[in-house]
């Protein structure tokens, strides 16, 4: 600092007061600049070749990359005269590379250690079984904020030295973040399995699911697409989110199972009452999930929506009801349509955006209602277009309901589906989750 300040002040005097006392061809500014630079560079080189702590390395690199070239050589008074002199860098490029290598390793280790401490603090908080604080009505944890601050800090310090170092450290820090999140996922899985009896088990789960939003936002915004760690990070976050959702929904789905069985046990009589019981049970649980951040609340409501529709279809495919009378089929179709409308209204009122689910039950009801095999084929084709993961085995089990179809009509309808779009992939699978016994 003393040498740098002395050089800058003395050269300012040379430019402003001494230069005019010499002939232009003497190049007095260049002569002074070279002498000062050579001495300064020799002293910096001696320092760089001695035993240095991490903070000393960072300071030297700051001089080499920033303070010397920007604050001294590009100073408003000095820039024009110094621009005429080829002064070079304060350090040889080989020594700069060596210092940069040490710095990058040190920075990566620092961030790694900080992330480890963040996770250990979080694990201890889980063990304390305290209700997480709420932020804007959502369960909150400081883990994501602290972890991201550490990663961002490491990135910013490198960028402050040079853009090249910022780019070089980016992949190192994203690798550390990916490794940290895998450790976080392992710790989260262990907590899930061993802490089910804790009083605040579910709130802690929700706080950790909410953490994923901050990590995801940072990753999508700050990590380059070409960085291989980006996909790994996003995949790990999805695993944590889905794993948490599965636990949160476990009890609800278990409670719904015997209610759904009543559809086939009662041969679809009293289906309105059964659907009301399903909605009432689901409503009881769904309010708890409002403590999730909005994206996750919508995601879990969509999972519930998918489950409610899927389980309804599962009961329709159980081959427990076989109706020969068209009037009976019309009655069943009407019940299914009413149930579908109630289910759709409930899910939409609670924020489900899975509108792609809304047509499946009405379309199945329409297939039951129709009596003309040609009209049924058209409806089946439409169904397969909207839900391309439906398979022949699903349709065959469903058409068991229509006992008045001849073998020929049944075969014709089934082959029509097989020749259609059933083999094309589905971006939003539904029937893929349904096994037919």
Secondary structure, DSSP 8 states (H G I E B T S, - for coil): -HHHHHHHHHHHHIIIIIGGGS-GGG-HHHHHHHHHHHHHHHHHHHHHTS---HHHHHHHHHIIIIIIIIIITT-TTTHHHHTTS----SS-HHHHHHHHHHHHHHHHHHHHHHHHHHHHHHHHHHHTT----EETTEE--SHHHHHHHHHHHHHHHHHHH-HHHHHHHHHHHHHHHHHHHHHHHHHHHHHHHH-TTSTTHHHHHHHHHHHHHHHHHHHHHHS-TT-HHHHHHHHHHHHHHHHHHHHHHHHHHHHHHHHHHHHHHTTTTTHHHHHHHHHHHHHHHHGGGGGS-HHHHHHHHHHHHHHHHHHHHHHHTSS---B--HHHHHHHHHHHHHHHHHHHHHHHHTT---GGGHHHHHHHHHHHH---HHHHHHHHHHHHHHSTT--HHHHHHHGGGBTTS-HHHHHHHHHHHHTTTTTS--SS-SGGG----
